[in-house]
Amino acid sequence: MIHKMIESHDEYLKIVEQYQDYEPGTYKTMTLQEKMDFFDGVHTNNVPLFDEDGDDMETFDDYCAIEEDFLKHPEQFSLNNILDFMAMLDDSCYQPSFMDTITKIIHNIVRFYQLDGVVFLLSHLKDVPERGYEYGLFVSIQRLISDESVYSFAKEALLQISADERKLVLQVLEKSSFPCLEEHGNETELRRKAELEAIAKNATFN
């Protein structure tokens, strides 16, 4: 998380006042880092989308434009940017769809880099902040499992990461209540989950 979460209503109203003169389309002149700061700022209430009456502010359309750009153009990011998005994850976020979008962005970056992307993701699960475990660990791996084009690299990726990194992947997969797959997984996803478990276990302990 780049910004500290703003939870005080009075503090939020002060921020609303600071953004009264925000010009629509400002995002077009932002650097990538500035867009990412803005993106995280919305999720943490440091960039307001709504005024004191609940009406949309000029920031709203810019946020939507940045979100769409991030989702559609993973090629603008490096693998290390995955760590930046991981740092934004917060399971207690007041708007779960924000966090779901972040996992989609991470997944799209992973898919763009193919095997290197999957290796990077699995080797950096340890960097997911504790406050973001559900989205950063479980949802990220569920997206890997459910996407055929990405899953095709998962087996090889497991063999390229360290034993300790495989142990973490295995711990996530073996969680008795793997939240995404237990509730919504189909037979294919459950089979893939079992395949990854077996590979991780064999590679680590044999």
Sequence and secondary structure as in RCSB ss.txt:
>XXXX:A:sequence
MIHKMIESHDEYLKIVEQYQDYEPGTYKTMTLQEKMDFFDGVHTNNVPLFDEDGDDMETFDDYCAIEEDFLKHPE
QFSLNNILDFMAMLDDSCYQPSFMDTITKIIHNIVRFYQLDGVVFLLSHLKDVPERGYEYGLFVSIQRLISDESV
YSFAKEALLQISADERKLVLQVLEKSSFPCLEEHGNETELRRKAELEAIAKNATFN
>XXXX:A:secstr
  S     HHHHHHHHHHTTT  TTGGGG  HHHHHHHHHHHHTTSS SB TTS B THHHHHHHHHHHHHH GG
GS TTHHHHHHTT  TT S HHHHHHHHHHHHHHHHHHHHHHHHHHHHTGGGS GGGHIIIIIIHHHHHHH HHH
HTTHHHHHHHS HHHHHHHHHHHT TT HHHHHH  HHHHHHHHHHHHHHHHHHH 
